[in-house]
Amino acid sequence: SAMEYKVGDIITFGKISKTQTPTTHRIFEIKDNNGQKIYITKGDANNSPDMQEVLGSEIAGKVIFTAPYVGYAVDFAKKPFGFMLIIVIPAAAIIFDEVRKIKAEVVRLREKNHEL
């Protein structure tokens, strides 16, 4: 791949499809095999490096920034109570406000037509 990777970079690799989930691990070691770089990766929570070697062509990209705690909000929104709080209640408030505006506009137009 065109991007340069170094030990310590967090990369996403593997087949990205509906059936296979890509893996995101840190580069633990870089080996050279006749000019071709081979990446040895390791999950931060794992004790030992991954058995599977990663070729540059298998790398989808590297992590360039993180958004701490966003995962907690996503997990919370997946639960029924969280979904209600984060999705349903705000959506209902927006719909209610739009209905209120439409009613006010209808009343205004009726009064305007009544004046004619």
MOPAC internal coordinates of N, CA, C and O (Angstrom, degrees):
PM7 1SCF
backbone

  N    0.0000 0     0.00 0     0.00 0    0    0    0
  C    1.4593 1     0.00 0     0.00 0    1    0    0
  C    1.5228 1   109.72 1     0.00 0    2    1    0
  O    1.2310 1   120.51 1   -17.59 1    3    2    1
  N    1.3085 1   116.63 1   162.41 1    3    2    1
  C    1.4580 1   121.91 1  -174.85 1    5    3    2
  C    1.5283 1   111.64 1   -74.18 1    6    5    3
  O    1.2310 1   120.44 1   150.95 1    7    6    5
  N    1.3310 1   116.77 1   -29.05 1    7    6    5
  C    1.4549 1   120.50 1  -177.13 1    9    7    6
  C    1.5306 1   110.85 1   -76.99 1   10    9    7
  O    1.2310 1   120.99 1   -36.72 1   11   10    9
  N    1.3185 1   115.71 1   143.28 1   11   10    9
  C    1.4660 1   120.76 1   177.24 1   13   11   10
  C    1.5238 1   108.73 1   -91.61 1   14   13   11
  O    1.2310 1   120.89 1   -45.75 1   15   14   13
  N    1.3095 1   115.90 1   134.25 1   15   14   13
  C    1.4585 1   121.41 1   178.75 1   17   15   14
  C    1.5144 1   108.80 1  -118.17 1   18   17   15
  O    1.2310 1   120.71 1   -33.12 1   19   18   17
  N    1.3320 1   116.24 1   146.88 1   19   18   17
  C    1.4604 1   120.86 1   179.29 1   21   19   18
  C    1.5331 1   109.74 1  -131.78 1   22   21   19
  O    1.2310 1   121.08 1   -16.04 1   23   22   21
  N    1.3225 1   115.53 1   163.96 1   23   22   21
  C    1.4602 1   120.91 1   177.79 1   25   23   22
  C    1.5285 1   108.14 1   -56.86 1   26   25   23
  O    1.2310 1   120.72 1   -47.15 1   27   26   25
  N    1.3217 1   116.22 1   132.85 1   27   26   25
  C    1.4647 1   121.53 1  -178.80 1   29   27   26
  C    1.5170 1   113.16 1   102.55 1   30   29   27
  O    1.2310 1   120.14 1   157.11 1   31   30   29
  N    1.3480 1   117.34 1   -22.89 1   31   30   29
  C    1.4707 1   120.17 1   177.10 1   33   31   30
  C    1.5247 1   109.48 1   -65.03 1   34   33   31
  O    1.2310 1   120.76 1   -35.75 1   35   34   33
  N    1.3123 1   116.15 1   144.25 1   35   34   33
  C    1.4635 1   121.52 1   175.48 1   37   35   34
  C    1.5210 1   106.42 1   -98.89 1   38   37   35
  O    1.2310 1   120.96 1   -59.72 1   39   38   37
  N    1.3398 1   115.78 1   120.28 1   39   38   37
  C    1.4671 1   120.84 1  -175.65 1   41   39   38
  C    1.5261 1   111.19 1  -119.96 1   42   41   39
  O    1.2310 1   121.29 1   -24.97 1   43   42   41
  N    1.3237 1   115.14 1   155.03 1   43   42   41
  C    1.4621 1   122.05 1   172.77 1   45   43   42
  C    1.5146 1   106.67 1  -110.58 1   46   45   43
  O    1.2310 1   121.11 1   -49.14 1   47   46   45
  N    1.3306 1   115.48 1   130.86 1   47   46   45
  C    1.4611 1   120.06 1  -175.67 1   49   47   46
  C    1.5183 1   110.61 1  -145.79 1   50   49   47
  O    1.2310 1   121.34 1   -13.38 1   51   50   49
  N    1.3099 1   115.03 1   166.62 1   51   50   49
  C    1.4589 1   121.07 1   178.63 1   53   51   50
  C    1.5086 1   110.55 1   105.07 1   54   53   51
  O    1.2310 1   121.10 1    -8.78 1   55   54   53
  N    1.3113 1   115.50 1   171.22 1   55   54   53
  C    1.4650 1   121.98 1  -179.67 1   57   55   54
  C    1.5256 1   109.38 1   -67.91 1   58   57   55
  O    1.2310 1   121.24 1   -51.25 1   59   58   57
  N    1.3203 1   115.24 1   128.75 1   59   58   57
  C    1.4580 1   120.28 1   177.50 1   61   59   58
  C    1.5201 1   106.81 1  -105.27 1   62   61   59
  O    1.2310 1   120.96 1   -74.95 1   63   62   61
  N    1.3170 1   115.76 1   105.05 1   63   62   61
  C    1.4629 1   120.95 1  -178.97 1   65   63   62
  C    1.5184 1   108.71 1  -150.93 1   66   65   63
  O    1.2310 1   120.75 1     0.62 1   67   66   65
  N    1.3304 1   116.16 1  -179.38 1   67   66   65
  C    1.4635 1   120.13 1   179.75 1   69   67   66
  C    1.5258 1   111.72 1   -66.82 1   70   69   67
  O    1.2310 1   120.34 1   150.65 1   71   70   69
  N    1.3271 1   116.96 1   -29.35 1   71   70   69
  C    1.4642 1   120.12 1  -175.91 1   73   71   70
  C    1.5229 1   113.53 1   -96.31 1   74   73   71
  O    1.2310 1   119.91 1   156.73 1   75   74   73
  N    1.3134 1   117.78 1   -23.27 1   75   74   73
  C    1.4616 1   120.09 1  -178.73 1   77   75   74
  C    1.5218 1   111.19 1  -117.64 1   78   77   75
  O    1.2310 1   121.09 1   -48.61 1   79   78   77
  N    1.3130 1   115.52 1   131.39 1   79   78   77
  C    1.4518 1   121.59 1   178.00 1   81   79   78
  C    1.5233 1   108.55 1   -93.69 1   82   81   79
  O    1.2310 1   119.86 1   -48.32 1   83   82   81
  N    1.3247 1   117.88 1   131.68 1   83   82   81
  C    1.4621 1   119.13 1   177.79 1   85   83   82
  C    1.5355 1   110.49 1   -67.54 1   86   85   83
  O    1.2310 1   120.84 1   -17.68 1   87   86   85
  N    1.3092 1   115.99 1   162.32 1   87   86   85
  C    1.4624 1   122.37 1   179.93 1   89   87   86
  C    1.5237 1   108.42 1  -109.15 1   90   89   87
  O    1.2310 1   120.44 1   -38.73 1   91   90   89
  N    1.3220 1   116.76 1   141.27 1   91   90   89
  C    1.4618 1   121.69 1   175.15 1   93   91   90
  C    1.5216 1   107.54 1  -120.91 1   94   93   91
  O    1.2310 1   120.55 1   -70.04 1   95   94   93
  N    1.3302 1   116.55 1   109.96 1   95   94   93
  C    1.4609 1   123.00 1  -179.90 1   97   95   94
  C    1.5237 1   109.64 1  -137.37 1   98   97   95
  O    1.2310 1   121.28 1   -12.59 1   99   98   97
  N    1.3214 1   115.15 1   167.41 1   99   98   97
  C    1.4605 1   122.39 1  -179.83 1  101   99   98
  C    1.5334 1   109.58 1   -88.69 1  102  101   99
  O    1.2310 1   120.77 1   -37.85 1  103  102  101
  N    1.3485 1   116.13 1   142.15 1  103  102  101
  C    1.4675 1   119.92 1   175.29 1  105  103  102
  C    1.5286 1   107.83 1   -71.61 1  106  105  103
  O    1.2310 1   121.18 1   -57.44 1  107  106  105
  N    1.3180 1   115.35 1   122.56 1  107  106  105
  C    1.4607 1   123.36 1  -176.89 1  109  107  106
  C    1.5291 1   110.73 1   -96.80 1  110  109  107
  O    1.2310 1   121.41 1   143.43 1  111  110  109
  N    1.3407 1   114.91 1   -36.57 1  111  110  109
  C    1.4644 1   120.90 1  -176.98 1  113  111  110
  C    1.5268 1   108.68 1  -157.28 1  114  113  111
  O    1.2310 1   120.50 1   -30.60 1  115  114  113
  N    1.3334 1   116.65 1   149.40 1  115  114  113
  C    1.4685 1   121.21 1   175.76 1  117  115  114
  C    1.5248 1   107.55 1  -122.08 1  118  117  115
  O    1.2310 1   121.23 1   -55.25 1  119  118  117
  N    1.3389 1   115.25 1   124.75 1  119  118  117
  C    1.4694 1   120.99 1   178.52 1  121  119  118
  C    1.5237 1   108.52 1  -108.86 1  122  121  119
  O    1.2310 1   120.93 1   -24.11 1  123  122  121
  N    1.3256 1   115.83 1   155.89 1  123  122  121
  C    1.4622 1   121.26 1   176.89 1  125  123  122
  C    1.5218 1   108.65 1  -112.72 1  126  125  123
  O    1.2310 1   120.51 1   -56.88 1  127  126  125
  N    1.3239 1   116.64 1   123.12 1  127  126  125
  C    1.4631 1   122.00 1   179.08 1  129  127  126
  C    1.5258 1   107.93 1  -119.00 1  130  129  127
  O    1.2310 1   120.41 1   -88.33 1  131  130  129
  N    1.3299 1   116.82 1    91.67 1  131  130  129
  C    1.4724 1   122.45 1  -177.88 1  133  131  130
  C    1.5320 1   112.12 1    53.26 1  134  133  131
  O    1.2310 1   120.57 1  -133.30 1  135  134  133
  N    1.3118 1   116.51 1    46.70 1  135  134  133
  C    1.4604 1   121.29 1   177.92 1  137  135  134
  C    1.5175 1   114.41 1    87.80 1  138  137  135
  O    1.2310 1   120.45 1   170.40 1  139  138  137
  N    1.3229 1   116.75 1    -9.60 1  139  138  137
  C    1.4707 1   119.74 1   178.31 1  141  139  138
  C    1.5285 1   108.56 1   -99.33 1  142  141  139
  O    1.2310 1   120.91 1   -53.65 1  143  142  141
  N    1.3307 1   115.86 1   126.35 1  143  142  141
  C    1.4609 1   119.84 1  -179.40 1  145  143  142
  C    1.5264 1   109.78 1   -77.55 1  146  145  143
  O    1.2310 1   121.44 1   -44.08 1  147  146  145
  N    1.3189 1   114.86 1   135.92 1  147  146  145
  C    1.4619 1   121.84 1   175.27 1  149  147  146
  C    1.5239 1   106.46 1  -120.62 1  150  149  147
  O    1.2310 1   121.03 1   -52.52 1  151  150  149
  N    1.3177 1   115.63 1   127.48 1  151  150  149
  C    1.4591 1   121.17 1  -175.53 1  153  151  150
  C    1.5232 1   110.32 1  -101.64 1  154  153  151
  O    1.2310 1   121.37 1   -49.26 1  155  154  153
  N    1.3333 1   114.99 1   130.74 1  155  154  153
  C    1.4596 1   121.86 1   173.75 1  157  155  154
  C    1.5274 1   104.91 1  -103.04 1  158  157  155
  O    1.2310 1   120.68 1   -55.04 1  159  158  157
  N    1.3216 1   116.31 1   124.96 1  159  158  157
  C    1.4601 1   120.30 1  -175.84 1  161  159  158
  C    1.5243 1   110.39 1  -114.33 1  162  161  159
  O    1.2310 1   121.62 1   -14.61 1  163  162  161
  N    1.3345 1   114.51 1   165.39 1  163  162  161
  C    1.4632 1   120.52 1   179.26 1  165  163  162
  C    1.5214 1   107.70 1  -152.32 1  166  165  163
  O    1.2310 1   120.96 1   -49.07 1  167  166  165
  N    1.3105 1   115.77 1   130.93 1  167  166  165
  C    1.4633 1   120.05 1   174.16 1  169  167  166
  C    1.5171 1   109.09 1   -70.04 1  170  169  167
  O    1.2310 1   119.91 1   -38.59 1  171  170  169
  N    1.3219 1   117.78 1   141.41 1  171  170  169
  C    1.4692 1   121.05 1  -177.71 1  173  171  170
  C    1.5305 1   112.49 1   -58.59 1  174  173  171
  O    1.2310 1   120.20 1   148.45 1  175  174  173
  N    1.3358 1   117.22 1   -31.55 1  175  174  173
  C    1.4668 1   120.84 1  -178.54 1  177  175  174
  C    1.5306 1   112.41 1   -89.53 1  178  177  175
  O    1.2310 1   120.25 1   176.92 1  179  178  177
  N    1.3248 1   117.13 1    -3.08 1  179  178  177
  C    1.4683 1   121.00 1  -177.50 1  181  179  178
  C    1.5269 1   111.13 1   -92.05 1  182  181  179
  O    1.2310 1   121.06 1   -31.21 1  183  182  181
  N    1.3387 1   115.57 1   148.79 1  183  182  181
  C    1.4683 1   120.66 1   179.97 1  185  183  182
  C    1.5189 1   112.74 1   -79.44 1  186  185  183
  O    1.2310 1   120.33 1   149.37 1  187  186  185
  N    1.3241 1   116.98 1   -30.63 1  187  186  185
  C    1.4629 1   119.89 1  -176.25 1  189  187  186
  C    1.5270 1   110.85 1  -128.95 1  190  189  187
  O    1.2310 1   120.57 1   -21.16 1  191  190  189
  N    1.3368 1   116.52 1   158.84 1  191  190  189
  C    1.4718 1   120.36 1   178.91 1  193  191  190
  C    1.5276 1   111.70 1   -62.58 1  194  193  191
  O    1.2310 1   121.07 1   -21.31 1  195  194  193
  N    1.3309 1   115.56 1   158.69 1  195  194  193
  C    1.4675 1   121.46 1   177.55 1  197  195  194
  C    1.5240 1   109.45 1   -66.23 1  198  197  195
  O    1.2310 1   120.52 1   -33.95 1  199  198  197
  N    1.3255 1   116.62 1   146.05 1  199  198  197
  C    1.4641 1   122.00 1   177.91 1  201  199  198
  C    1.5339 1   110.46 1   -72.14 1  202  201  199
  O    1.2310 1   120.81 1   143.46 1  203  202  201
  N    1.3291 1   116.07 1   -36.54 1  203  202  201
  C    1.4650 1   122.02 1  -176.02 1  205  203  202
  C    1.5271 1   110.67 1   -76.28 1  206  205  203
  O    1.2310 1   120.54 1   -56.23 1  207  206  205
  N    1.3320 1   116.58 1   123.77 1  207  206  205
  C    1.4622 1   120.83 1   175.38 1  209  207  206
  C    1.5231 1   108.57 1   -80.16 1  210  209  207
  O    1.2310 1   120.39 1   -30.48 1  211  210  209
  N    1.3186 1   116.85 1   149.52 1  211  210  209
  C    1.4638 1   121.87 1  -176.88 1  213  211  210
  C    1.5277 1   109.30 1  -116.22 1  214  213  211
  O    1.2310 1   120.68 1   -51.28 1  215  214  213
  N    1.3271 1   116.31 1   128.72 1  215  214  213
  C    1.4643 1   121.68 1   175.20 1  217  215  214
  C    1.5242 1   108.62 1   -88.79 1  218  217  215
  O    1.2310 1   120.75 1   -25.18 1  219  218  217
  N    1.3279 1   116.17 1   154.82 1  219  218  217
  C    1.4610 1   120.65 1   178.60 1  221  219  218
  C    1.5194 1   112.82 1   -56.06 1  222  221  219
  O    1.2310 1   120.48 1   144.80 1  223  222  221
  N    1.3303 1   116.69 1   -35.20 1  223  222  221
  C    1.4710 1   121.21 1  -179.00 1  225  223  222
  C    1.5278 1   112.54 1   -68.45 1  226  225  223
  O    1.2310 1   120.34 1   163.00 1  227  226  225
  N    1.3328 1   116.96 1   -17.00 1  227  226  225
  C    1.4676 1   121.17 1  -179.45 1  229  227  226
  C    1.5235 1   112.58 1   -90.55 1  230  229  227
  O    1.2310 1   120.87 1   173.15 1  231  230  229
  N    1.3373 1   115.94 1    -6.85 1  231  230  229
  C    1.4623 1   120.23 1  -177.17 1  233  231  230
  C    1.5243 1   109.88 1   -85.49 1  234  233  231
  O    1.2310 1   121.00 1   -54.78 1  235  234  233
  N    1.3350 1   115.69 1   125.22 1  235  234  233
  C    1.4670 1   121.44 1   179.01 1  237  235  234
  C    1.5262 1   110.39 1   -82.96 1  238  237  235
  O    1.2310 1   120.24 1   149.44 1  239  238  237
  N    1.3312 1   117.14 1   -30.56 1  239  238  237
  C    1.4572 1   120.72 1  -179.57 1  241  239  238
  C    1.5083 1   110.67 1   165.15 1  242  241  239
  O    1.2310 1   121.36 1    -0.36 1  243  242  241
  N    1.3384 1   115.00 1   179.64 1  243  242  241
  C    1.4617 1   118.54 1   178.80 1  245  243  242
  C    1.5185 1   109.94 1  -122.42 1  246  245  243
  O    1.2310 1   121.57 1   -23.08 1  247  246  245
  N    1.3146 1   114.60 1   156.92 1  247  246  245
  C    1.4587 1   121.23 1   179.65 1  249  247  246
  C    1.5264 1   107.85 1   -70.65 1  250  249  247
  O    1.2310 1   120.97 1   -53.17 1  251  250  249
  N    1.3420 1   115.74 1   126.83 1  251  250  249
  C    1.4684 1   119.16 1   179.16 1  253  251  250
  C    1.5263 1   111.61 1  -110.59 1  254  253  251
  O    1.2310 1   120.04 1   161.10 1  255  254  253
  N    1.3408 1   117.52 1   -18.90 1  255  254  253
  C    1.4611 1   120.46 1   172.81 1  257  255  254
  C    1.5205 1   108.55 1  -157.58 1  258  257  255
  O    1.2310 1   120.96 1   -20.68 1  259  258  257
  N    1.3185 1   115.77 1   159.32 1  259  258  257
  C    1.4633 1   120.19 1   177.03 1  261  259  258
  C    1.5199 1   108.63 1  -123.71 1  262  261  259
  O    1.2310 1   121.14 1   -27.04 1  263  262  261
  N    1.3105 1   115.42 1   152.96 1  263  262  261
  C    1.4640 1   121.83 1   177.19 1  265  263  262
  C    1.5318 1   106.80 1  -121.05 1  266  265  263
  O    1.2310 1   120.77 1   -92.13 1  267  266  265
  N    1.3312 1   116.13 1    87.87 1  267  266  265
  C    1.4639 1   119.72 1  -176.11 1  269  267  266
  C    1.5263 1   112.30 1   -57.14 1  270  269  267
  O    1.2310 1   120.97 1   -37.09 1  271  270  269
  N    1.3043 1   115.75 1   142.91 1  271  270  269
  C    1.4718 1   125.46 1   174.79 1  273  271  270
  C    1.5207 1   115.33 1    73.32 1  274  273  271
  O    1.2310 1   118.86 1   174.01 1  275  274  273
  N    1.3367 1   119.78 1    -5.99 1  275  274  273
  C    1.4647 1   121.40 1   178.06 1  277  275  274
  C    1.5294 1   109.83 1   -62.02 1  278  277  275
  O    1.2310 1   120.66 1   143.77 1  279  278  277
  N    1.3121 1   116.34 1   -36.23 1  279  278  277
  C    1.4656 1   120.96 1   178.71 1  281  279  278
  C    1.5147 1   112.65 1   -59.37 1  282  281  279
  O    1.2310 1   120.34 1   145.17 1  283  282  281
  N    1.3426 1   116.95 1   -34.83 1  283  282  281
  C    1.4619 1   120.18 1   178.54 1  285  283  282
  C    1.5256 1   110.75 1   -64.17 1  286  285  283
  O    1.2310 1   120.18 1   138.08 1  287  286  285
  N    1.3283 1   117.27 1   -41.92 1  287  286  285
  C    1.4684 1   121.37 1   179.09 1  289  287  286
  C    1.5213 1   110.62 1   -64.86 1  290  289  287
  O    1.2310 1   120.40 1   139.13 1  291  290  289
  N    1.3331 1   116.83 1   -40.87 1  291  290  289
  C    1.4691 1   121.16 1   178.86 1  293  291  290
  C    1.5261 1   110.10 1   -63.70 1  294  293  291
  O    1.2310 1   120.30 1   134.10 1  295  294  293
  N    1.3409 1   117.03 1   -45.90 1  295  294  293
  C    1.4701 1   120.71 1   178.15 1  297  295  294
  C    1.5249 1   110.89 1   -61.93 1  298  297  295
  O    1.2310 1   120.49 1   138.69 1  299  298  297
  N    1.3367 1   116.67 1   -41.31 1  299  298  297
  C    1.4629 1   121.57 1   179.27 1  301  299  298
  C    1.5258 1   110.51 1   -62.55 1  302  301  299
  O    1.2310 1   120.35 1   138.72 1  303  302  301
  N    1.3373 1   116.94 1   -41.28 1  303  302  301
  C    1.4681 1   121.58 1  -178.82 1  305  303  302
  C    1.5253 1   111.96 1   -67.55 1  306  305  303
  O    1.2310 1   119.93 1   159.52 1  307  306  305
  N    1.3287 1   117.73 1   -20.48 1  307  306  305
  C    1.4688 1   121.38 1   179.29 1  309  307  306
  C    1.5289 1   111.96 1   -78.34 1  310  309  307
  O    1.2310 1   120.35 1   160.38 1  311  310  309
  N    1.3360 1   116.94 1   -19.62 1  311  310  309
  C    1.4648 1   121.08 1   179.36 1  313  311  310
  C    1.5329 1   108.53 1   -85.00 1  314  313  311
  O    1.2310 1   119.85 1   -30.83 1  315  314  313
  N    1.3475 1   117.90 1   149.17 1  315  314  313
  C    1.4812 1   120.08 1  -177.08 1  317  315  314
  C    1.5286 1   113.98 1   -52.05 1  318  317  315
  O    1.2310 1   119.86 1   132.36 1  319  318  317
  N    1.3445 1   117.87 1   -47.64 1  319  318  317
  C    1.4654 1   120.09 1  -178.82 1  321  319  318
  C    1.5271 1   110.86 1   -65.51 1  322  321  319
  O    1.2310 1   120.63 1   138.14 1  323  322  321
  N    1.3227 1   116.41 1   -41.86 1  323  322  321
  C    1.4644 1   120.85 1   179.04 1  325  323  322
  C    1.5149 1   111.55 1   -64.46 1  326  325  323
  O    1.2310 1   120.59 1   139.14 1  327  326  325
  N    1.3341 1   116.48 1   -40.86 1  327  326  325
  C    1.4682 1   121.61 1   178.19 1  329  327  326
  C    1.5290 1   109.77 1   -60.39 1  330  329  327
  O    1.2310 1   120.68 1   135.88 1  331  330  329
  N    1.3434 1   116.30 1   -44.12 1  331  330  329
  C    1.4741 1   120.44 1   178.17 1  333  331  330
  C    1.5283 1   110.22 1   -59.74 1  334  333  331
  O    1.2310 1   121.13 1   131.86 1  335  334  333
  N    1.3274 1   115.44 1   -48.14 1  335  334  333
  C    1.4597 1   120.81 1  -174.98 1  337  335  334
  C    1.5288 1   112.78 1   -68.27 1  338  337  335
  O    1.2310 1   120.42 1   137.17 1  339  338  337
  N    1.3281 1   116.81 1   -42.83 1  339  338  337
  C    1.4669 1   120.96 1  -173.18 1  341  339  338
  C    1.5290 1   113.06 1   -89.07 1  342  341  339
  O    1.2310 1   119.70 1   148.10 1  343  342  341
  N    1.3341 1   118.18 1   -31.90 1  343  342  341
  C    1.4633 1   121.26 1  -174.16 1  345  343  342
  C    1.5264 1   112.41 1  -110.48 1  346  345  343
  O    1.2310 1   120.12 1   120.94 1  347  346  345
  N    1.3277 1   117.37 1   -59.06 1  347  346  345
  C    1.4693 1   121.85 1  -170.58 1  349  347  346
  C    1.5273 1   112.59 1   -65.75 1  350  349  347
  O    1.2310 1   119.76 1   130.73 1  351  350  349
  N    1.3256 1   118.06 1   -49.27 1  351  350  349
  C    1.4716 1   120.35 1  -176.57 1  353  351  350
  C    1.5339 1   111.62 1   -63.91 1  354  353  351
  O    1.2310 1   118.75 1   131.35 1  355  354  353
  N    1.3433 1   119.99 1   -48.65 1  355  354  353
  C    1.4727 1   118.49 1   176.62 1  357  355  354
  C    1.5383 1   112.61 1   -61.24 1  358  357  355
  O    1.2310 1   120.28 1   140.48 1  359  358  357
  N    1.3414 1   117.08 1   -39.52 1  359  358  357
  C    1.4708 1   119.91 1   178.91 1  361  359  358
  C    1.5254 1   110.20 1   -63.04 1  362  361  359
  O    1.2310 1   120.31 1   136.87 1  363  362  361
  N    1.3280 1   117.00 1   -43.13 1  363  362  361
  C    1.4683 1   121.15 1   178.84 1  365  363  362
  C    1.5274 1   110.54 1   -62.73 1  366  365  363
  O    1.2310 1   120.18 1   140.05 1  367  366  365
  N    1.3281 1   117.26 1   -39.95 1  367  366  365
  C    1.4657 1   121.01 1   179.05 1  369  367  366
  C    1.5266 1   110.80 1   -63.66 1  370  369  367
  O    1.2310 1   120.29 1   138.33 1  371  370  369
  N    1.3267 1   117.05 1   -41.67 1  371  370  369
  C    1.4714 1   121.22 1   178.49 1  373  371  370
  C    1.5268 1   110.24 1   -64.76 1  374  373  371
  O    1.2310 1   120.26 1   134.49 1  375  374  373
  N    1.3284 1   117.10 1   -45.51 1  375  374  373
  C    1.4717 1   121.32 1   179.63 1  377  375  374
  C    1.5257 1   110.16 1   -62.15 1  378  377  375
  O    1.2310 1   120.23 1   134.26 1  379  378  377
  N    1.3392 1   117.16 1   -45.74 1  379  378  377
  C    1.4646 1   121.82 1   179.24 1  381  379  378
  C    1.5248 1   110.43 1   -58.25 1  382  381  379
  O    1.2310 1   120.28 1   135.48 1  383  382  381
  N    1.3356 1   117.08 1   -44.52 1  383  382  381
  C    1.4624 1   122.00 1  -179.70 1  385  383  382
  C    1.5318 1   111.13 1   -63.78 1  386  385  383
  O    1.2310 1   120.31 1   138.90 1  387  386  385
  N    1.3398 1   117.00 1   -41.10 1  387  386  385
  C    1.4693 1   120.82 1   178.38 1  389  387  386
  C    1.5318 1   111.01 1   -64.73 1  390  389  387
  O    1.2310 1   120.15 1   136.96 1  391  390  389
  N    1.3334 1   117.32 1   -43.04 1  391  390  389
  C    1.4732 1   121.54 1   178.23 1  393  391  390
  C    1.5293 1   109.63 1   -61.26 1  394  393  391
  O    1.2310 1   120.28 1   138.11 1  395  394  393
  N    1.3452 1   117.07 1   -41.89 1  395  394  393
  C    1.4679 1   121.76 1   178.47 1  397  395  394
  C    1.5314 1   110.47 1   -60.91 1  398  397  395
  O    1.2310 1   120.03 1   137.30 1  399  398  397
  N    1.3381 1   117.54 1   -42.70 1  399  398  397
  C    1.4725 1   121.63 1   179.16 1  401  399  398
  C    1.5272 1   110.96 1   -65.01 1  402  401  399
  O    1.2310 1   120.48 1   138.57 1  403  402  401
  N    1.3303 1   116.68 1   -41.43 1  403  402  401
  C    1.4746 1   120.72 1   179.66 1  405  403  402
  C    1.5244 1   110.37 1   -63.94 1  406  405  403
  O    1.2310 1   120.41 1   135.95 1  407  406  405
  N    1.3396 1   116.83 1   -44.05 1  407  406  405
  C    1.4760 1   120.81 1   178.65 1  409  407  406
  C    1.5307 1   110.63 1   -60.36 1  410  409  407
  O    1.2310 1   120.71 1   135.70 1  411  410  409
  N    1.3364 1   116.24 1   -44.30 1  411  410  409
  C    1.4699 1   120.72 1  -179.78 1  413  411  410
  C    1.5255 1   110.23 1   -62.44 1  414  413  411
  O    1.2310 1   120.08 1   140.53 1  415  414  413
  N    1.3274 1   117.46 1   -39.47 1  415  414  413
  C    1.4643 1   121.64 1   179.07 1  417  415  414
  C    1.5272 1   110.94 1   -66.97 1  418  417  415
  O    1.2310 1   120.30 1   139.89 1  419  418  417
  N    1.3410 1   117.02 1   -40.11 1  419  418  417
  C    1.4742 1   121.23 1   178.05 1  421  419  418
  C    1.5302 1   109.91 1   -62.40 1  422  421  419
  O    1.2310 1   120.56 1   135.11 1  423  422  421
  N    1.3308 1   116.53 1   -44.89 1  423  422  421
  C    1.4690 1   120.91 1   178.45 1  425  423  422
  C    1.5248 1   109.87 1   -61.45 1  426  425  423
  O    1.2310 1   120.12 1   136.73 1  427  426  425
  N    1.3357 1   117.37 1   -43.27 1  427  426  425
  C    1.4635 1   121.60 1  -179.49 1  429  427  426
  C    1.5298 1   110.41 1   -62.19 1  430  429  427
  O    1.2310 1   120.18 1   135.97 1  431  430  429
  N    1.3427 1   117.25 1   -44.03 1  431  430  429
  C    1.4648 1   120.92 1  -179.92 1  433  431  430
  C    1.5282 1   111.61 1   -65.93 1  434  433  431
  O    1.2310 1   120.28 1   141.12 1  435  434  433
  N    1.3373 1   117.08 1   -38.88 1  435  434  433
  C    1.4754 1   120.47 1   178.01 1  437  435  434
  C    1.5284 1   110.86 1   -62.97 1  438  437  435
  O    1.2310 1   121.20 1   137.05 1  439  438  437
  N    1.3563 1   115.31 1   -42.95 1  439  438  437
  C    1.4666 1   119.50 1   179.45 1  441  439  438
  C    1.5231 1   110.37 1   -65.12 1  442  441  439
  O    1.2310 1   120.19 1   140.94 1  443  442  441
  N    1.3359 1   117.25 1   -39.06 1  443  442  441
  C    1.4597 1   122.18 1   179.45 1  445  443  442
  C    1.5331 1   109.60 1   -64.27 1  446  445  443
  O    1.2310 1   120.29 1   135.61 1  447  446  445
  N    1.3285 1   117.05 1   -44.39 1  447  446  445
  C    1.4646 1   121.43 1   179.32 1  449  447  446
  C    1.5240 1   111.36 1   -67.58 1  450  449  447
  O    1.2310 1   120.42 1   148.86 1  451  450  449
  N    1.3144 1   116.80 1   -31.14 1  451  450  449
  C    1.4632 1   121.98 1   179.89 1  453  451  450
  C    1.5226 1   110.83 1   -68.68 1  454  453  451
  O    1.2310 1   120.96 1   147.79 1  455  454  453
  N    1.3558 1   115.77 1   -32.21 1  455  454  453
  C    1.4632 1   120.84 1  -179.14 1  457  455  454
  C    1.5222 1   111.29 1   -69.85 1  458  457  455
  O    1.2310 1   120.34 1   152.54 1  459  458  457
  N    1.3442 1   116.95 1   -27.46 1  459  458  457
  C    1.4662 1   120.41 1  -176.58 1  461  459  458
  C    1.4735 1   113.23 1   -69.68 1  462  461  459
  O    1.2310 1   120.10 1   180.00 1  463  462  461

